[in-house]
Amino acid sequence: MTEGEKKPARVVVADDQTVVREGIVMLLGLLPGVEVVGAAGDGEEAVRLVAELAPDVVLMDLRMPRCDGVEATRRIRSEYPGTQVVVLTTFADDESLFPALRAGARGYLTKDAGGDEIVRAVESVLSGDAGLSPSIQRRLLERLSQPEPAPAATEVPDGLTARETEVLVLIAEGLTNQEIARKLHVSTATVKTHINNLFAKTGLKDRAQAVRYAYGKGLVRPPAD
């Protein structure tokens, strides 16, 4: 390396799909300004590699076993603040985007991003900027431009989150898991997770009990005659 030449960014790639992970590593290996120093198959391994290798950036998938990308991001940013995280995922819904950003990710790209876009995101986060794709920037601006929702008149019961309460109301309105997923712009698996959580918190056993619970707590009003 000649004097004054910028050192390549040292990158760890984390993705549980072997073909995808190897493809990203191969793609980055062809691009200037990036050196892939490690690859992880889940969040636990990503955190371990950051501890061992001290990379500049982790390209982080979100849906992974053992430790998902959000939790791995939170741990990396807390324990190894010298390493930045750029999310590289299939999912661009709010349920994926905002938890990742709150966990400390400085960049967020979907997997249809080209190599040049990935390199720009890596360079952006290392220079202190955000590495967000144009579509993600639009989503953030749209979210920020929405008026703040009015406080709910009914107190959320049994420690349910706002999202769990929303899912409960939709169950009471008769929507299926697939219909709830479409309405909330999330995956069916995410809906099932919310349902499992709210059932555990409330002691409910099935959807019929959930409907009675929602009416009993005043979350849903009976239809007018």
C-alpha positions in Angstrom: 0.0 0.0 0.0 1.4 3.4 -1.0 1.6 6.2 1.4 -1.7 8.1 1.6 -3.7 5.2 0.1 -6.7 4.5 2.2 -6.8 1.1 4.0 -9.7 -1.1 2.9 -12.6 -1.5 5.4 -12.3 -4.8 7.3 -15.7 -6.5 7.1 -17.4 -9.5 8.7 -20.4 -11.0 6.8 -23.2 -12.6 9.0 -25.9 -14.6 7.2 -27.4 -18.0 8.1 -27.9 -19.0 4.5 -24.6 -20.5 3.2 -25.2 -19.7 -0.4 -26.2 -16.1 0.3 -23.3 -15.6 2.7 -20.7 -17.1 0.3 -22.2 -15.0 -2.5 -21.8 -11.8 -0.6 -18.3 -12.7 0.4 -17.4 -13.4 -3.2 -19.0 -10.2 -4.4 -17.2 -8.0 -1.9 -13.9 -9.8 -2.7 -14.2 -8.3 -6.2 -14.7 -4.7 -5.0 -12.1 -2.2 -4.0 -12.1 -0.7 -0.6 -13.4 -3.8 1.3 -11.5 -6.7 2.8 -13.7 -9.6 4.1 -12.0 -10.9 7.3 -14.6 -13.3 8.5 -18.1 -14.9 7.9 -20.6 -15.9 10.5 -23.7 -18.2 10.2 -25.6 -16.7 13.1 -25.6 -13.8 15.6 -23.6 -15.6 18.2 -20.8 -16.3 15.8 -20.9 -12.7 14.5 -20.4 -11.4 18.1 -17.5 -13.9 18.6 -15.8 -12.9 15.4 -16.1 -9.2 16.3 -14.4 -10.0 19.6 -11.6 -11.9 17.8 -11.1 -9.8 14.7 -12.2 -6.3 15.6 -13.6 -5.5 12.1 -14.6 -2.1 11.0 -18.1 -3.2 9.9 -20.4 -6.2 10.2 -22.9 -6.8 7.3 -25.7 -8.2 9.4 -28.6 -10.4 8.3 -31.7 -10.1 10.7 -33.4 -13.5 10.7 -30.8 -15.9 12.1 -30.9 -18.8 14.6 -29.6 -18.8 18.1 -29.1 -15.0 18.2 -30.9 -12.8 15.6 -29.4 -9.8 13.9 -31.1 -7.2 16.2 -29.8 -8.8 19.4 -26.3 -9.3 17.8 -26.3 -5.7 16.7 -27.2 -4.5 20.2 -24.4 -6.6 21.8 -21.8 -5.5 19.3 -22.6 -1.9 19.6 -22.6 -2.1 23.4 -19.5 -4.3 23.8 -17.4 -3.4 20.8 -18.4 0.2 19.8 -15.5 0.5 17.4 -17.3 -1.8 15.0 -20.2 -0.4 13.0 -23.2 -2.5 11.8 -24.9 -2.3 8.4 -28.0 -4.5 8.1 -28.2 -6.4 4.9 -31.6 -8.2 4.8 -34.5 -9.4 2.7 -36.9 -7.5 4.9 -37.7 -3.8 4.7 -40.8 -3.7 6.9 -41.1 -1.5 10.0 -41.0 -4.5 12.3 -37.5 -5.2 11.0 -36.2 -1.7 10.2 -36.8 0.2 13.4 -35.7 -2.4 16.0 -32.4 -2.7 14.0 -31.8 1.0 14.0 -32.7 1.3 17.7 -30.2 -1.5 18.4 -27.5 0.6 16.9 -27.2 -0.3 13.2 -25.9 2.7 11.2 -26.8 1.3 7.8 -29.7 -0.7 6.4 -29.8 -2.2 2.9 -32.0 -4.9 1.3 -30.4 -7.8 -0.4 -31.2 -6.5 -3.9 -28.5 -3.8 -3.3 -25.6 -3.9 -5.7 -22.0 -4.2 -4.7 -21.3 -0.5 -5.2 -24.3 0.4 -3.0 -22.9 -1.9 -0.2 -19.5 -0.3 -0.5 -21.0 3.2 -0.3 -22.9 2.2 2.8 -19.8 0.8 4.5 -17.9 4.0 3.7 -20.7 6.1 4.9 -21.0 4.5 8.3 -17.2 4.6 8.8 -17.2 8.3 8.1 -20.0 8.9 10.6 -22.9 9.1 8.3 -25.9 6.7 7.9 -25.7 4.1 5.2 -29.3 3.8 4.1 -30.7 2.8 0.7 -33.0 5.4 -0.9 -36.1 3.2 -0.3 -35.2 3.0 3.4 -34.6 6.7 3.6 -38.1 7.3 2.1 -39.6 4.9 4.7 -38.0 6.8 7.5 -39.1 10.1 6.2 -42.7 8.8 5.8 -42.7 7.5 9.3 -41.3 10.7 10.8 -43.8 12.8 8.8 -46.8 10.9 10.2 -48.6 12.6 13.1 -48.1 11.1 16.5 -51.0 8.9 17.4 -53.3 10.1 20.1 -52.9 8.4 23.5 -55.1 5.4 23.8 -58.2 5.9 25.9 -58.0 2.4 27.3 -55.0 1.4 29.3 -53.1 -1.5 27.8 -53.7 -4.5 30.0 -51.4 -7.2 31.4 -48.2 -5.6 30.1 -49.1 -6.1 26.5 -47.0 -4.0 24.0 -48.8 -1.6 21.6 -48.2 -4.1 18.8 -49.5 -7.1 20.7 -52.6 -5.1 21.6 -53.0 -4.2 17.9 -52.8 -7.9 17.0 -55.3 -8.8 19.7 -57.8 -6.2 18.4 -57.5 -7.6 14.9 -58.0 -11.1 16.2 -61.2 -9.9 17.9 -62.3 -8.3 14.6 -62.1 -11.8 13.0 -58.9 -11.5 10.9 -56.8 -14.5 10.2 -53.0 -14.5 10.8 -52.4 -14.0 7.0 -54.8 -11.0 7.0 -53.2 -9.5 10.1 -49.8 -9.9 8.4 -50.9 -8.1 5.3 -52.6 -5.3 7.3 -49.6 -4.7 9.4 -47.0 -5.2 6.6 -45.2 -7.9 8.5 -44.6 -11.7 8.1 -47.0 -14.4 9.2 -44.2 -15.7 11.5 -44.0 -12.3 13.2 -47.8 -12.3 13.8 -47.5 -15.8 15.3 -44.8 -14.5 17.6 -47.0 -11.6 18.8 -49.9 -14.0 19.4 -47.8 -16.4 21.4 -46.5 -13.5 23.5 -49.9 -12.0 24.2 -51.3 -15.4 25.0 -48.5 -16.0 27.5 -49.0 -12.6 29.2 -52.8 -12.9 29.5 -53.1 -16.7 30.1 -55.4 -17.0 27.0 -55.6 -20.5 25.4 -57.2 -19.8 22.0 -58.7 -17.1 19.7 -62.2 -17.5 21.2 -60.8 -16.5 24.6 -58.8 -13.7 23.0 -62.0 -12.3 21.5 -63.8 -12.3 24.9 -60.8 -10.8 26.5 -60.6 -8.0 24.0 -64.3 -7.1 24.5 -64.0 -7.5 28.3 -61.1 -5.1 28.4 -62.9 -2.5 26.3 -60.3 -2.8 23.5 -63.1 -3.6 21.0 -66.6 -2.3 21.0 -69.6 -4.5 20.1 -71.1 -3.7 16.7 -74.0 -1.4 16.7 -77.4 -2.9 16.1 
